[in-house]
Amino acid sequence: MGQNMQVSTFLTDYLNEQWRGRIVWCNPPFSDPNVSIDDILRHYASEARQDSCHTAALFMLPNFPQASWRPLLREFGMELVEIIPRTDEHGEPNRLFTSPGEERHRRSYQFHNQC
């Protein structure tokens, strides 16, 4: 397990875990041929339907408009919150995370539950 883990629970078996009743931050494994983003989104939607008031997720997904999973966002009533550009204003790659000791710019998001 990495030393920079920021959560108390770390799930790796995405399709067999119970997401119901949890607030999940998910960065799917893009390089794992056995797990697809489509399957992960379907599993989440199935779990969320069973307890929609206590189940939420933020998915870190690439901005691929033609991706097979993109229509699932609308089908499952998910909302695209923000697209982060691949490069900054100087053409340098954006870094979403920083190393220990580096300056970090934080953004705050509030999620409102409809229940």
Secondary structure, 3 states (H helix, E strand, C coil): CCCCCCCCCCCCCCCCCCCCCCEEEECCCCCCCCCCHHHHHHHHHHHHHHCCCCCEEEECCCCCCCCCCHHHHHHCCCCCCCCCCCECCCCCECCCCCCCCCCCCCCCCCCCCCC
